[in-house]
Amino acid sequence: MRWVCIVFPQLALDAALRQRPEPQEPLALLSGTAQRRVIQAVNGAARELGLYPGQSLTAAHAMTKAFASAEYDVDEIEHWQQFLAAWAYRFSSQVSVRYPRTLLFEIVSSLGLFGPWPAFEARLRAELAALGFRHRIVAAPNPAAARVLANAYDGLAVADDGALRQALGPMPLDRLGLEPQAATALSRMGLRSFEQVRALPRATLARRFEAGLLKQLDALLGERPLALAFYQPPDRFDLRIELNFDVQSHQALLFPLRRLTGDLAAFLCGRDSGVQRFDLHLEHGELADTLVKVGLLSAERDPAMLFELARGRLEQIQVPAPVRSLRLVAEDLPSFVPERRELFDERPQQSLPWEQLRERLRARLGDEAVVSLGFQADHRPECSWQLGAAHQPCVAIPGLLRPGWLLQEALPVAEGSARILMGPERIESGWWDGADVRRDYYLIETRSGQQGWAYRAVGAGGPLLLQGWFA
């Protein structure tokens, strides 16, 4: 068992349903000319109304009009297959889209990372269900056999070549992926299964059929390798959701926004990267798009966090016109470095890491509202700190004891209310900028145990003046 095949039997329909806020409502995908529209696919709710693939739209409307419709777009099928390949790339570097609506990928190295096949298969199914795609999964020793077996099975795992021959034996000819002409000729000879075809003399098959038949049979048994072109993830994410009606409220945009950010997170996990900035385009039709820029201080890929940041930015703007579609474009995709945590993390489960809290505050309050404190080369406490970018850490100067909380104005310390722990430390500075100070500083402790930073002018008497508190 080296290869996995995932078939998406309703890829076009699933892609349309996952973009709708009410996927359980009746939906039919249409194709054909304007004069004759034909149903290509229907969901379960539409099938209960009597709709079926191949039915004309006129006949469907004669039965009922209680269903929605969308266009059956072949290009969209290719787009979503590429998206799913990007998702599968997180599990294997050898992902192929050789067959339509199908993924093939090698899993030998993946089993050591994601666990034995039952657990790995359960994870694949859970993630695909969360993404909204129905599927069939088969594992087999070679990719050609995995693809053929997926035509008839779901959940089958073939461990070795012996089990593969037993699984392929009863497979009907019309499900082996043979050339139609060869399959028809074999059927006319009274052959019905793979086992019967393999029982024929090889020389006879070589004389009566083209070489492609034997190559296909050998590939199914793993005796001839199948040449596959492997998928390479793009360096750009671009996804668009067309809305069913004009939208003017922020609340109605949250469902497509959550789907877009969730798909972006799945794409980023597949290529093992994060996103540092992306753009939301609110498309209005004839008017110019409204652009919402979302920037992060560090690369992230958590879907909930991306959604919250985009939501915060979106709610700050005034939508100038009805929105007809929503588009997300991300081009800055740096490598993702997971957050380092302690082995025994004592933080409550409800607490947020500082990085996520910082990004949420910036999204809600604005880029300029969240800054960091930093030190600068000045001995005067009131001049030794400065504001910096929110992503710059505040690094203390080694060996220098300074309070983290300075008062706006120094306050006198009542006599007997505190004792001196350390000092004096004389500071004489500022002669060059007109703010000359000459002070003796002391580390004091109040009766409640709180430590402060107080001073007295050199040569002056009277009480100490409290300038700041230590944390």
N, C-alpha and C positions, 0 to 999 in steps of 0.2 A: 504494500500500500504506500504509494509515493505521490500520487496525484489526486487532487480534488476537482470535481466538476460541479459547478453551481449553475443550474438552468433557471431562467426567469421567464416562466410561461406567459405571464401577463405584464411584461415590462412597460409597454406603452400605457396600459390602463392604470397600473400602479403609479407610474410617474404622474399621470393626470390626477389621480385620487389624492396623492399625498400633498398636492398643492391646494386642496380644497378644504375649507374649515369643517365641512360636514361630509366626510367621505362615505358615510353610510347611505346618503341620498342617491336615488337612481341616476346613473350616468351612462351615456353611450358615446363611443368614439366614432366619428364619421369620416368617410373618404368619398372619392368620386368627383364627378363634375357638378357644376351648379345645377344642371338640369336633372341629374340623377344622383342623389346622395344616398350612400349605402352605409349601414352600420357595420363597423369592423370588430368592435369589442364592446361588451357590456359588463357591468358589475352585477353582484348578486341581487341587489334591490331592483335593478332594471330587468333582470331575467324573470323575477317574480311577476312583473307587469306584463310578461309575454314577449318581450323584446329578445332578439337573438342575432348573432352575426350573420351577415348576408341579407338581412331584411332591409328593404328600402325605407328611407325616412318617411316617405308618404304613407306607406303601410303602417309604420310605427305610430305616426300621428293619428291615423284613423283609429287605432286602438286606444291610445292615451297620449296626453301631452304633459303628464306629470313626471317628466324626466328632464335632466340637463344634458347638454351635448358639448363636446369638445372635438377639436380637429385631431385626426390620426396623422401624426407627423413622423415620417421615417427618420428624418434627421434628429428628432428628439430621442428616438430609440438609440441611435448611435451615441448621442450625447450622454445619456444615462448609463449606457454600458461603459463608457470611458470613466464616468464618475464612480461606478462600482469597482472598476479596475483600480482606481486610485484608493478606494477603501480597502481592497484586498491586498494592496501593496504593503500594508503594514504587517501582514502575516507572512509574506513571501516575496523575495526579489524576482521570482520567475512566475510572472502573471501573464497569461495570454488571452487575447480577445479574438482568437482565430475564428470561432464560430459565433454567429449572431445570437444575441440575447443569452450569452453564456460566458462564464469565466472558468478558466483552467489555471491552477497554480500548484506548484510542487511544495510538499509539506514535510519532507524528511527532517530538515533543520528546524522547522517550526514546532514539531512535536516536543522537542527538548525545552522549548521556551514556554509554550502554551499548554503543556500537559498532554496526557494520552488522548487518543482520538475522540472518545466519547465526550470528554470535557471540552475539547477543542471544537467539536461539532456543535455542542450546545451553545458555545460562545458565538460561533458564526450565525447560528439561527437567531439568537437573541438580538444581535446587532442588526441583522437584516430585518427582523420584525420591527425593531425600533425605527429603522429608516423607512419602513413602509413598503417593502418589496416581498412578494410571495416568491417561493423558490423550491427547488428540489436539489438535494445534495447527495453525491455519490463519491466514494473514494475507491481507487483501483490502482493496480501496479503501473499503468501507463496512461497517458492522456487520451489516446484514441478510445481505449476501452472505457474509461471513465465517462467520456462524452456519450458513447452508445448506450451504456447501462443507464445513464440518466434519462434516456427516453422512456424507460419502463419502470424504474425504481426510484424510490426516495428513501434515503437513510441507509442504503446498502454500503457496506464496507468490505471490500475484497482484499484479503491479506496477502495472498501469494499467487503465483502463476497457476497452481493446481486449482485453487478456488476460482480463479478467473475463467478457466476453461469450463467449469461446471456452471458458472453464472452466464457465460456467453452461449452455451450450447442450445438452450431452448429459445433464444432470441429470434423473433420473426425477421424475415429478410427485409421487410419494409422499414425496420427500425435499426438497421445496421449502418445506415449512411452510405449505402452503395450507390453507384451511378444508376439512375432510373432505367436506362436501357438494359444494363446487366441484371438488375433486380427483376425486371419483367421477364427476361429470357430464362433466368433460373426458376422463376415461378412457373413458367410454361413447361419446364422440364419436370415439374412435380415436386420441387424442393421448397420447403417451407421454413426451415430454420438454419441457423449458423452451423449447427452440428452436422446436418445433412450435407451442407456445402463442403465442410472440411473433410468429410468422409470420401469425397470424390478424388480420383487420382490427380495429382498436381499437374502432370503433363497434359491431361485432358483439358483442364481449365485453361492452361497456357495456350493451347491450340484454339480453343473456341472463343476465348474472351481476350480483351485487351489487357495489357500488363497492369493497368490500374486496379483490377479486381484482386489479383494476388497481393499487390502492395497493400491494399486496404485490409485484407484478411491477415496478412503478416503484422501490420501495425496494431490490429486489435489484440493479437496475442503477445505483443511486445517483441516480436522477432525482427521488426524493422522500426527504427526510431522515427518518430514523427517530428518533422522540422517545424519549430514554432518560433515566431517572432515575439519577443517579450515586450511587455508594456513599460514605458518610461514615463513617470509622472511629469506633468507640465510645471513650469515655473510661475504659473499665473492661475488664479481662480476667478472665474467669471460665470455667474449664475443669475438667471432672471426668472421671476415668477410673474405671470400675467394674471391680473385680478379679474374676477368675473363681472365686476361692476365698478363704477367710479367710487373712490373712497376719499373722504375728506377728513375723517377723524383719525387721531393717532391710535386709538384703541383697535380699530379695524385693521391696522397695519401690523399689529403685533404677531398674529399667526404666521403670515408669510415671513416676517422678520425672524421669528424663532426657527422656522424651517431653513431659512438661508444660513443663519449662523450655525445651526446644527450640521448642515451639509458642509460648511466651511471647516468645522471642527473635525469631521470625519475625513475630509480631504487632507487636512494638516497632519492627522495621526498617520495616514497612509504614507506620506512622504517624510515623516519624522521631523516636522518643522513646526514653527509657530507663526503667528502673524503679529506685526507691530503696528500696522496701519492699514485700513481698508476704507473704501468709499461706498456709500449707499446712494443710489440714484433713484429718486422719485420721479418716474416718467409720467408726464401729464398729457402726452399726445402731441398737440400742435405747439404748445408752449415749451420753452427750454426746461430741461430737467432741473429739479432741485437737488443739489449735491450736499450730502451730509458726510463730513469727514470724521472718522473715528481713529484716534491715535492712542497708542499705548506706550508706556515708558520702557517696557520690556516685552519680549515675545511671549505670547500666551496662546492656548488652544482649548481651554475648557469651554464647552458649549454654553453652559449657564452664564459664565462670566462674559463671554463675547456678546451674548444676548442682552445682558444687563447694561453693558457699556453702550451698545448700539441703541438700546431703548432710551437710555439717559440722554444721549445726543439727539435722538429723534424728537423727544418730547420738548426740547428747548427751541425748536424751530416752529415757525408758523407756516403751515402748508398753504401756498398761494392759490392752488387750483386743485381740482379732483385728481387723484392719483389713479392711473390705469395699470401700472406695473411697477414692480420693485426689483431692483438689480443690485447685486453686491459684487464688487470688484476688489480683489486683493493681489497686489504684486510684490509687496515687501514681505517675504516669507523667510526670515532667518532661521537658523537652527534653534531648536527648542532645548532648553536646559531645565530639567525638572527641579522643583523646589527641594532643597535639602531640609530634612527633618530629623529630629532625634529619634533613636530607636524606641524609647519610651516617651512618646509625646504626651505631655500632661495637659495640653490645652483642651478646653471643652470642645465637643464635637460641633457646637453651634458657632464657635468663633471662626473668624476669617483670618487667613494669613495677611500680613501687612501689605504685600504686593496687591492682593485682590481688593482690600479695603481702600488702598490708595487710588486704584483705578476707578473704583465706584465713586469715590468722592470727587475725582476729577470730572467724571462723566456727569455727575449731578450738579456740581458747583462751578465748573469751568476750569480750564487749564491753569489759570493764574491764581486760583483759590487755594491750591495745595502746594506748599513749598517745604523745603527742608532748612534746618539751621546748620550752619557751618562755622568753623573757627577761622579767624584771620590774625595776622601777626601784629598784635597790639596788646600791651600789658594791661591797659585800662579795661576793667570788666565790661563797662558799658560800650566799649568799642571793639571787643574781641570776638564778636559774633557777626554773622551776616546771613542773609537769605540766599538760598540757592535753589536749583532745580529739584523737583520732588524725588527724582531718581538718584540724586547724589547722597551717599550716606554721610551722616554726621560723625566724623572721626575726631576723637579727643586727642589733644596734644599730650604725649606721654610725660608723666611726672608733674603735670601742671594741674593743681587743684583749683577748679573754678565752679561756681554754682550754676545749675541748669535753669534757674528761675530768678530773673532779676526784677526787682521792683521798679516802677516808673520813677519813684522818688524815694530817696533814702529816708528811713524812719528811725527816730532815736530809740535806743534800747533802754528800757527802764532799769534803774540800778537794782541789782540783786535778782533780776529775772533770768539771767543767763550766766554761764561760766565760760571762761576762755579755755579752749582745748589746745590751741596752737597759735603762734604768732609772737611778735609781729612780723609781717612780710611787707617790706617797704616798696612802694611803686612810685617812681618819679618819671613821668612821661608826658608827651603832648606839647612840649614847648614849641614844636615846629608848626602846629596848626591852630594855635591860639587857645587850646583847651588844656592848659598845663595843670597837672595834678601832682600833689605830693602827699601821699597817704600811707598810714600804717594799717595793714589789714590783719584781722584775727578770725580764726575759726571758733565759733561759739556754739554752745548747746543750751537750749532752753530747758526748763524744768520738765516739760513733756517729752524730752528726748529729741526734739527737732534741731537739726544743725543749720546754722546760718553763716553768712559771710558779712562781716561788719568792719568798719574802718573808723579811724580818727585822723584828722589832718595832722601832719607832722608839727609838733610843738604846740598843738592846741589841747585844751582840756575839755571837760564836759563828757557827756555820755557817748558811747559808741553809736555809730549810725549804721543801721542794718540795710545792706544793699541787695541781698539775694538769699535764697534758700537752696539747700541741697536736697536732691530727691531722696 
